Amino acid sequence: MLPFTSAQGRDAGISDRRLEGPGFRRLFRGVYVPAEVEPDLLCWIKAALLLLPSDAAASHLTALRLYGLELRALFPLHFSTNTTRHRRRRDLRLHRRRGLLNVLFRSGVPCLGPDRTYVDCATILGIVELVQAAEHLLNAAHTSYDEMKAYLERTHIDGVLRARRAFALVREHVESPMETLVRLALVFARLPEPEPNPDLRDAGGRFLGRCDLVYRAYRVVVEYDGAWHERSRKQRAYDRTRRENLERDGWIVIVVLDDDLPRLRQVVWRVHRALAERGYDGPPPVFNVMWARWFDRRPAI
């Protein structure tokens, strides 16, 4: 059942006293759902839209969630409007826009486009999170690299300068935000940049696997493996065999688990040791103040 206002409830014969009883759940002041409904993202958005101007559309981090990536907390929900109406609530944030909004629909609710969402998020997110957002939008085919680049070049809205700086770090073919996190931890520690998700083959052309982060020149692979326990026995066996095949072909495979993410300095050192073993003679990792700010604590994803 869709969220409804108290006025709509009264029209349906539900008294205000009954709405405040155990049979209903209040989402916002004056907006309800039946008590058995566990509100998800769409439910919260639909409930919020009952309180907002008719042209309101999900934007910023809320739109990013509609595009499949959850960064930071669900609340406040973000919406944009061309009206001058204000909405002062801790759990809702209404952004007034001068330029005409290009509104799309996802799962039946209005939201701003993926490129605009990326720029809007630049007013909230840090550089690492922004790269995660852009690479997710690209990998999920919500936009393309060329489309996003062109949008950033022609737009002049709030957040675009920060979005352009972050976009210089964006790469195609990145398949998860955690791959982004690990890659940037290596790059910002001044190690060489790995190639994301190439297909690897042996000397005879036999396919060895598609690997997360690859140093071809040094035959080192870095694999983020955060969902091992969620895979089927068959999938786990396949993953193990793939890694054994890579190692048999002379690749060093470094596996990064969820438990490693709060200790990314150790991951960087592991990669550096593997590269040095294969002939890398560049400087050791550098962990400056900005590296510590971005990577010493795992982002909430």
C-alpha positions as CSV (number, residue, x, y, z in Angstrom):
1,M,0.0,0.0,0.0
2,L,1.3,3.5,-0.9
3,P,2.0,6.1,1.8
4,F,-0.9,8.4,2.3
5,T,-1.6,11.7,4.1
6,S,-3.9,12.1,7.1
7,A,-6.3,14.0,4.8
8,Q,-6.4,11.1,2.4
9,G,-6.9,8.8,5.3
10,R,-9.9,10.8,6.5
11,D,-11.4,10.7,3.0
12,A,-11.1,6.9,3.2
13,G,-12.8,6.8,6.6
14,I,-9.8,6.5,8.8
15,S,-9.9,8.9,11.7
16,D,-6.9,10.8,13.0
17,R,-7.2,8.9,16.3
18,R,-7.0,5.5,14.5
19,L,-4.0,6.7,12.5
20,E,-2.1,7.2,15.7
21,G,-3.0,3.7,16.9
22,P,-1.1,0.4,16.5
23,G,-2.5,-0.2,13.0
24,F,-0.5,2.4,11.3
25,R,3.1,3.6,11.1
26,R,3.9,7.4,10.8
27,L,6.7,8.1,8.4
28,F,6.5,11.9,8.5
29,R,4.2,14.2,10.3
30,G,0.9,13.7,8.6
31,V,2.1,10.8,6.4
32,Y,1.4,7.1,7.2
33,V,1.5,3.5,6.0
34,P,-0.1,0.4,7.5
35,A,1.9,-0.9,10.5
36,E,2.9,-4.1,8.7
37,V,4.7,-2.1,5.9
38,E,8.5,-2.0,6.4
39,P,9.4,1.2,4.5
40,D,12.1,0.8,1.9
41,L,13.8,3.6,-0.1
42,L,10.9,3.9,-2.6
43,C,8.4,4.0,0.3
44,W,10.3,6.8,2.0
45,I,10.6,8.8,-1.2
46,K,6.9,8.4,-2.1
47,A,6.0,9.5,1.5
48,A,8.3,12.6,1.2
49,L,6.8,13.6,-2.1
50,L,3.4,13.9,-0.5
51,L,4.8,16.9,1.5
52,L,6.8,18.5,-1.2
53,P,6.1,20.7,-4.3
54,S,4.6,18.9,-7.3
55,D,7.8,19.3,-9.3
56,A,10.1,17.9,-6.6
57,A,12.5,15.1,-7.7
58,A,14.9,13.0,-5.8
59,S,18.4,14.4,-6.1
60,H,21.9,14.2,-4.5
61,L,22.5,11.1,-2.4
62,T,18.9,10.1,-2.6
63,A,19.0,9.9,-6.4
64,L,22.3,8.1,-6.1
65,R,20.6,5.4,-4.1
66,L,17.9,5.1,-6.8
67,Y,20.8,4.5,-9.2
68,G,22.0,1.7,-6.9
69,L,24.7,3.1,-4.7
70,E,24.3,3.8,-1.0
71,L,26.8,6.3,0.3
72,R,26.3,7.7,3.8
73,A,23.1,7.7,5.7
74,L,19.6,7.4,4.2
75,F,18.5,10.6,5.9
76,P,18.1,13.4,5.2
77,L,16.4,12.6,2.0
78,H,17.4,15.1,-0.8
79,F,15.0,16.6,-3.4
80,S,15.3,19.4,-5.8
81,T,12.6,21.9,-7.0
82,N,12.2,24.9,-9.2
83,T,9.8,26.5,-6.8
84,T,10.8,28.9,-4.1
85,R,9.2,26.9,-1.4
86,H,11.2,26.1,1.8
87,R,10.9,22.9,3.7
88,R,12.6,22.9,7.1
89,R,12.9,19.3,8.4
90,R,15.9,17.4,9.7
91,D,15.0,14.4,7.7
92,L,14.2,16.2,4.4
93,R,16.3,18.6,2.4
94,L,14.7,20.6,-0.4
95,H,17.2,22.2,-2.8
96,R,15.8,25.2,-4.8
97,R,17.1,25.3,-8.4
98,R,17.1,28.2,-10.8
99,G,17.7,26.2,-14.0
100,L,15.0,24.0,-15.4
101,L,15.3,20.5,-13.9
102,N,15.6,17.5,-16.3
103,V,13.5,14.9,-14.4
104,L,13.6,11.2,-15.1
105,F,11.7,8.4,-13.5
106,R,13.2,5.4,-11.8
107,S,11.0,2.8,-10.2
108,G,8.1,5.1,-10.7
109,V,9.5,8.1,-8.8
110,P,11.0,11.3,-10.2
111,C,14.7,11.9,-9.9
112,L,17.4,13.9,-11.6
113,G,19.6,12.3,-14.2
114,P,22.8,10.5,-13.4
115,D,25.3,13.1,-14.6
116,R,23.5,15.9,-12.7
117,T,23.3,13.6,-9.7
118,Y,27.1,13.1,-9.8
119,V,27.6,16.9,-9.8
120,D,25.1,17.5,-7.0
121,C,26.8,14.8,-4.9
122,A,30.1,16.8,-5.3
123,T,28.6,19.4,-2.9
124,I,28.4,16.7,-0.2
125,L,30.9,13.9,-0.8
126,G,34.7,13.7,-0.6
127,I,37.0,12.9,-3.6
128,V,37.1,9.2,-3.0
129,E,33.4,8.9,-2.6
130,L,32.9,11.0,-5.7
131,V,35.1,8.6,-7.8
132,Q,33.1,5.7,-6.3
133,A,29.9,7.4,-7.4
134,A,31.0,8.1,-10.9
135,E,32.5,4.7,-11.5
136,H,29.3,3.0,-10.2
137,L,27.2,5.1,-12.6
138,L,29.4,4.1,-15.5
139,N,29.6,0.4,-14.6
140,A,25.8,0.2,-14.2
141,A,25.4,1.9,-17.6
142,H,23.4,4.8,-16.3
143,T,25.6,7.0,-18.3
144,S,28.8,6.7,-20.3
145,Y,32.3,8.1,-19.8
146,D,31.9,10.4,-22.8
147,E,28.5,11.6,-21.8
148,M,29.6,12.4,-18.2
149,K,32.7,14.2,-19.4
150,A,30.7,16.3,-21.9
151,Y,28.2,17.2,-19.2
152,L,31.0,18.3,-16.9
153,E,32.5,20.5,-19.6
154,R,29.3,22.3,-20.5
155,T,27.6,22.7,-17.1
156,H,28.4,25.5,-14.6
157,I,26.2,24.5,-11.6
158,D,27.3,24.3,-8.0
159,G,29.7,21.4,-7.4
160,V,31.0,21.1,-10.9
161,L,34.6,22.2,-10.2
162,R,35.0,19.5,-7.5
163,A,33.2,17.0,-9.8
164,R,35.7,17.7,-12.6
165,R,38.7,17.2,-10.2
166,A,37.3,13.9,-9.1
167,F,36.5,12.8,-12.6
168,A,40.2,13.0,-13.6
169,L,40.6,9.9,-11.3
170,V,37.6,8.0,-12.8
171,R,38.2,4.8,-14.8
172,E,36.0,2.7,-16.8
173,H,35.3,-1.1,-16.2
174,V,35.4,-0.7,-12.4
175,E,32.9,-3.2,-11.0
176,S,32.5,-2.3,-7.3
177,P,33.0,0.7,-5.0
178,M,35.4,-1.3,-3.0
179,E,37.6,-1.9,-6.0
180,T,37.6,1.9,-6.4
181,L,38.6,2.3,-2.8
182,V,41.5,-0.1,-3.0
183,R,42.8,1.3,-6.3
184,L,42.7,4.9,-5.0
185,A,44.5,3.8,-1.7
186,L,47.3,2.5,-3.9
187,V,47.4,5.5,-6.2
188,F,47.3,8.1,-3.5
189,A,50.1,6.3,-1.7
190,R,52.1,7.0,-4.9
191,L,52.3,3.4,-6.2
192,P,51.8,2.7,-9.9
193,E,48.1,2.7,-10.9
194,P,46.7,-0.8,-11.7
195,E,44.5,-1.6,-14.6
196,P,40.8,-2.3,-13.6
197,N,39.2,-5.6,-14.6
198,P,41.1,-6.7,-17.7
199,D,40.9,-10.3,-19.1
200,L,44.1,-12.2,-18.5
201,R,45.4,-15.0,-20.7
202,D,48.4,-17.3,-20.6
203,A,51.1,-17.4,-23.3
204,G,49.0,-19.8,-25.3
205,G,45.9,-17.6,-25.2
206,R,44.0,-19.6,-22.6
207,F,41.7,-17.4,-20.6
208,L,42.8,-17.2,-16.9
209,G,40.3,-14.8,-15.5
210,R,39.0,-11.3,-15.3
211,C,40.8,-9.7,-12.4
212,D,40.0,-6.6,-10.3
213,L,43.3,-4.7,-10.3
214,V,46.2,-5.8,-12.5
215,Y,49.8,-4.7,-12.8
216,R,50.7,-6.3,-16.1
217,A,54.3,-5.2,-16.1
218,Y,55.0,-6.9,-12.8
219,R,52.5,-9.8,-13.1
220,V,50.7,-8.8,-9.9
221,V,47.0,-9.0,-9.3
222,V,45.0,-7.4,-6.5
223,E,41.6,-9.0,-5.9
224,Y,38.9,-7.5,-3.6
225,D,36.9,-10.4,-2.2
226,G,34.2,-9.1,0.1
227,A,31.4,-11.6,-0.5
228,W,33.2,-14.9,-0.3
229,H,30.8,-16.2,2.4
230,E,27.8,-15.3,0.3
231,R,28.8,-17.3,-2.8
232,S,27.7,-20.9,-3.6
233,R,30.1,-23.7,-3.0
234,K,30.4,-24.0,-6.8
235,Q,31.3,-20.3,-7.1
236,R,33.9,-20.5,-4.3
237,A,35.5,-23.5,-5.9
238,Y,35.7,-21.7,-9.3
239,D,37.3,-18.6,-7.6
240,R,39.9,-20.8,-5.9
241,T,40.7,-22.6,-9.1
242,R,41.0,-19.3,-11.0
243,R,43.5,-18.0,-8.5
244,E,45.5,-21.2,-8.6
245,N,45.7,-21.0,-12.4
246,L,46.9,-17.4,-12.1
247,E,49.6,-18.3,-9.6
248,R,50.6,-21.4,-11.7
249,D,51.1,-19.0,-14.7
250,G,53.4,-16.9,-12.6
251,W,51.1,-14.2,-11.2
252,I,51.2,-13.0,-7.6
253,V,47.6,-12.7,-6.4
254,I,46.9,-10.5,-3.4
255,V,43.4,-10.9,-1.9
256,V,41.9,-8.0,0.0
257,L,39.0,-9.0,2.3
258,D,36.4,-6.9,4.1
259,D,38.4,-7.3,7.3
260,D,41.4,-5.7,5.6
261,L,39.6,-2.4,4.7
262,P,40.1,-0.7,8.1
263,R,43.9,-1.4,7.7
264,L,44.5,-0.3,4.1
265,R,48.0,0.8,4.9
266,Q,48.9,-2.9,5.3
267,V,47.2,-3.7,2.0
268,V,49.4,-1.0,0.3
269,W,52.5,-2.4,1.9
270,R,51.5,-5.9,0.7
271,V,51.2,-4.7,-2.8
272,H,54.4,-2.7,-2.7
273,R,56.3,-5.9,-1.5
274,A,54.8,-7.9,-4.3
275,L,55.8,-5.2,-6.9
276,A,59.3,-4.9,-5.5
277,E,59.6,-8.7,-5.7
278,R,58.9,-8.5,-9.4
279,G,61.4,-5.7,-10.1
280,Y,59.6,-2.5,-9.2
281,D,62.2,0.0,-8.0
282,G,60.1,3.0,-7.3
283,P,59.8,4.8,-4.0
284,P,58.0,3.1,-1.1
285,P,54.4,4.1,-0.2
286,V,53.8,7.6,1.1
287,F,51.0,8.1,3.6
288,N,50.4,11.9,3.9
289,V,47.7,13.7,5.8
290,M,45.2,13.5,3.0
291,W,45.8,9.8,2.6
292,A,45.1,9.3,6.3
293,R,41.9,11.4,6.0
294,W,40.5,9.4,3.1
295,F,41.6,5.9,3.9
296,D,42.4,5.3,7.6
297,R,38.7,4.7,8.3
298,R,36.5,2.7,6.0
299,P,33.7,4.7,4.3
300,A,30.2,3.7,5.1
301,I,29.0,1.7,2.1
